[in-house]
Amino acid sequence: MMAAGTAKSRSRVAAHYRRLVVKLGTNLLTGGSDRLDQAVMGALVDQVAALLRDGQQVVVVSSGAIAAGREELKERLSGRGARGQGAVPIRQMLAAVGQSRLMQSYQALFAPHGVTVAQTLLTKADLDDRAGYLNARNTLLGLLELGVVPIVNENDVVATDEIKEAKFGDNDNLSATVANLVDADLLAILTDTDGLYSADPRHDATAQLIPRVEVIDEAIEALAGEAGSQHGIGGMATKIEAARLATSSGVAVAIANGRAPQVLLRLSCGEAVGTLFPPSTSKLESRQRWLLAGLSSRGTLALDEGAVRALRQQGRSLLPAGVRGVEGQFQRGDVVTMVDQQGRRVACGIVNYSSADVARIMGLRSDQIAPKLGYEYGAEVVHRNNLVLL
């Protein structure tokens, strides 16, 4: 029920939520079954098309490939048992078969609206360096400018559970990374629950929906729990992790029930649906977003109190005098994480010197770099323009 007032409000905030990333979970797309629910998918596609007609841009991060593959191969896998069907090679085969079926569904549903979709498969390794990050970003932004809807999924065929560093692990975290990647205004995580509750509503009749979370602290994390779902990988805990990453890079996040009437249209105009996590900071410049994602940190620098204070309170660069320890092996131009004396993350940034060089110059004044190394790449270990606070 879109009243005139609602439509007017939506038009007023359209510029604020010009670019949306919409994450669609497995249980939402399957209704908890072992096959895609075309009616649910169609309703969500209709809403995305309506947003496009209003001049907004949408990236869809979609689960469901493995479920689609399981539907196709159900009879052939019937003798393997539930345990065998959960093995990594089997899931990869299901993804390989199901990804094309998933895309065919989206193509068929978007076609009546005159909307073109583009399959986009990503792994962590694709974004592990600056060039890969920028290539993915430029591709997605180029598609959006052409009015194309990218359908993003993790490339499960090549990203395995055993290769932890190459895998996002679930599409919740992938959606947050994509929201960061494309400078989204809103990340809408649509699932089969209404949002974050004060307790598990399945077991506690007094559980109340939490409409807004200003700060994601230990209490909020405790409410999310750890359990996943039967068909999906991510539970509420991974959605909270995703919200933390996205909000820390200036993106608003909403966790809502994807089956709620016109949920995307209502979220896009600022209506209170589900649980909203407002941005915890202003939008960050593209390079800072990439650093904040922490996908490619090669090592760690331990800082003294003076250096921490200079970074946080004075907005200065990191000088060798403030470095007290080096962990890991990295080269000039790599990303490193900076921590305080208690091991808490302070910042991350692009380093001007290798780990071996930093180990030799740490604690020294900047004018001592050249005499110590025989060369110099600047007075800073990490320049403030290549650094973002955490």
N, C-alpha and C positions, 0 to 999 in steps of 0.2 A: 504494500500500500504506500505508494509514493505521492504524498500530498504536495500541493503547490509550494508550501513552505519548505518542504524537504528538498524539492528540486531547486528552488532558489538558493537554499543553503549550499547544496552540492555545487551549483555553478559558482558560488562565491569562493569556495575553497578548492576548486579544481586546480588552480595554479599551485596551491600548496602541496597537493598530492598529485602532481603532474606525472610522476613516474612511480609505478608500483611494482613490487615483486610479490607474486602470489604463490605460496607453497601449498600444494595439494597432497595430502597424505594418503597412504595406501588404504587405510580403513575407511576414509571418506570416499575414495573412488570405487571401492569394492563393497561398501556397506557391510564389511566384516565377512564377506563371502570369499570365494576363491576366483572371482571373475570381476571384470570391470562393470560398473553400473552406468550404462549409457544415459539413463535419465538424469542421474546426478551430474555426470560430466556435461550433458547438454545444458542444464540449468546454469552451471558455472561458466561455460563458454558464452552463453547468451549475455551474461553480466559483463564478461571481459569485452565482448563486442560493443556493448553499450558504453563502456568506459572509453574505448577507442573512438567512438563517434563523438564523444565529448572532448576529444583532443588530448586525452591522457595516453600514457604509454604503459604497457604491461609486459613483464617477463613472467612466465609461468615456470615454476620449478615443480616438476611432476614426478611423483612416485607412480607405481603401478606396472612397470615393465615386467617385473618378476611374476606378479599376479597374472598378467596377460599371458606370459609364457607358460605358466602352470596350467592355465585353462586350456591352452592349445595342446600341451603335451601330457595332459592328465592321465590318459589311458596308457601311454607308453611308460609313464613313471609309476604306475599303480603297484608294480611288484617291488619297488625299492623301499617302501615304508616311509614313515614321516621323518625318521632320522636321516635316511639317505637323501631325502629331498632337501634337507637343510644344509648339506655339505656345500662348501664353496664352489667346487667345479659344477655341481648341479645348478646352483643359483646363477652362476655365470652363463650356463647354457639357457636357463630360463630367461635371463635378461636378454641374451642375444636373439632369441625367438620373439620375446614379448615386446622389445623396443619398437620394432617395426609395426606391430599390431597397435601399440599405444599411439604411435604417430599417425597411423591410418585413422584411428578413432578421432583424434584431434583435427586432422585434415577434413574429414567428413563433416564434423560438427561446425567448424569455422567457415567452411565453404559457402553455405547459404548467406553468410554475412559479408562475403567478399573479402575475407581476411586470410592472408597468407601466413603460414607458420613455418618455423625453421627449427630443425632438430639440432640441439647443442649438447654434446656430451663432454663432460669435464672430469678431470681427476686433480688431486692436489698437485701432482707433478706439473700439470699444465700451468699452474700459477706460482710455481716454486722460484721463478726468477723474474726479474723486472721485465724482460722482453716477453716472456710468456704471459705475464699479467697484462701488459699493455695490449698484446695481440688479442687476448680474450675480451678485454674491455672495449677495444675499438670495434671488434666484430659485433658485439652485443649492442653497443650504442649506434652503430651504423644500421643495424636491422631495425632498431626502434625508430630511428629517424625516417625510415622508409615505410613505417606503419606495419612492419612485420612483428608477429608475436614469437619470440624465441621460446621454445619448449626445452627446458634445461633438465638434465638428469645426470647423475654420476655415471661414469662409464664403468659399470659393474663387470663388463666383460674382461677388462684388463686390470681393474683396481681390486685387489684381494684383501681379505681380512688379515692374511699373514704379513702383507707389506703395509704395515701401519702408516708409515710416513707418506704413502702414495694414495691414501684413502681418506675421504672426509668422514666416513663412518655412518652417515645418515643424511637424508635430504633436508633436515632442519638446519644443520650446520652449513650445508651447501647453500641453502637459501639465504642465510645471513651473509655468507661470503659473496654471493651474487649481488645482494642488496648493497653491500659495501663496494663491489666492483663497478656497478653502474650508477652510483650516487642516487640511490632510490630515496624517495620521500617516505614511503610506507612499505613495510614488510608485513603482509597479511598471511599468517600461518593458519590455514584452515584445516580443521581436523574433525573428529566425530564427537568431540566434547565441547561444552559451551565456553571453556576457558579455564583459568586457574581457580581452584576452590580452596577454601580455608581448611578443608579436610577431604578425604576421598568420598565423593558423593555416593559411590556404590556401597559403602559400608557405614556411612554416617549420615543419618537423616537431617542433622543440623548443619551440614556443610553449606557454606554460602559462597556464591560466586564473587570473586574479587574483581571489581570493575577497573581498577587502576593500580599499577605498581610503580611508584616513583623511584625506588632504589631496589636493585636485586641484591639482597644480602643473604646471610646464612639462613635466616628464617624463611625466606621465600624459596631458597633452594631445598630446604627440608620439606616444604609443602609439596614440591614437585616430585619427590621420591625418586626411585631408580628404575621402576619396572617399565618394560616396554609392552607392546601389544602382541597379539598372536601373529598377525600378518606383517605388521610394520616393524622396523628396527627401532625407531625413536619413540620414546615415551614423553611425558611432560618434562622430565629432566633435561632431555636434549633440546626441547623447545625453549626452556629457560636459558640454557647455554647459548642458543642462537640469539635470543633476545638480548643477552648481555653483550655479545659481539656487535650486533646491529645498532643498538642504542648508543654504544660507546663510540660509534662512528657517525652519529648524527641522524640515524634512521629511526622513525617511530615504528613500533611493532605492535600488532594486534594478534592475539590468539583467540580464534572464534570457531563456532560450529559452521562448517561449510554447507550444512543443510538448512540453516536459518534462511528465511525468505529474503531475497535480494541482499544477501550479506555483504557482497563486495561493493554494491552501490551505496549501501548505508555506511560502511566503513570509509569509503572514499569521500563522503561529505562530513566526516567527523562524528557521526552518530556513535553513541556508546553501545558497542556490541562486543560481547566477550570481555577479554582482559586487555587493556591498553598499557603498553610500556612506552612512555614518552622518551624522546632522545635525552641522553645524559650529557650531551655536549653539542656544540654547534657543528655544522658540516665541516669536514676536513678536506683539504686539498688532496688531489688524486694520489700523489706519492705518499702522503701521510696515511691514507686509507690502506694502501698496500702494506705499509709497515705495520700498521695497527693489527692487521689480520694475523700477523705473526706466522705466516705460512712458511717463511724461508729463513728463519733465524738460524745462523750457523754457529753461534757461540754466545758466551755471556761475559760481560764485564762487571766486576764488583766495584762499586764506587764508595768513596768516603762521604762523610756527612756534608762536607763543604760542597762537593760536587753535586750531590743530590739537591741541596739547597739552591745552588746556582742554576740547575736545570729547572726546578719546579717554581721557584719564586722569582728568579731574575731572567728567565728565558734565554740563558746563555748556552754556548756550545760546551761539549765535553772536552776538557784539556787533559793531557797525559798526567798532570799533577794530581788529578782527582781519581785516577784509576788505581785500585788496590789489588786486583786479581783478574786473571784471564782464564776462561775455560773454553774448550773446544778448539777446533782448527778452522780458521777462516782466512780469506784473502781480502785485499783491498777491494772495496765495492760491494762486499757481502753485507747482509743485514745481521746485526747483533742485538741481543737484549741486554739492558742495563738494570742491575739490581742494587739494592742498598745492602748494608752490612747484615741485615736480617734475612736476606735472600728474597725480599719482596720486589716485584717488578716495578721499575720506575719509568723506563722509556725503552724504545727500540729505534734503531736508526742505521744508516749506511755508514760503514766504518772507512776511514781514510788509510788505515794501515792494517797489515796482516796480523794474525795472532802472534806470530813470532816477533814482529816489530813492536807490537804493543807491550809484550812481555819485557822487552828491552828498555822501552822508554817510559813505562808507567812510573808515576811518582816524580818525574822530572818536569822542569819548566819547559815551556815550548821552545825557548831559544836554545835548548840543549838537544833537540831532536836531531838536527843535522850533524853536529859533532859526534853524537852517539851512533847514528845509523850510516852516516856518510852521504845521506840524501834526505830530502824532505818533501812531503806531499801536502804541507799545510801545518798550521799551528794547532789544529784541532784533531783529536781522535775521531770525533763525530761532530760535524758542523750542525748548528741549530736548524738550518734549512732542510737538513736530511734527517731530522729527529722528530719523534712524536711522543708526548708523555702518555703514560698509561694510567 
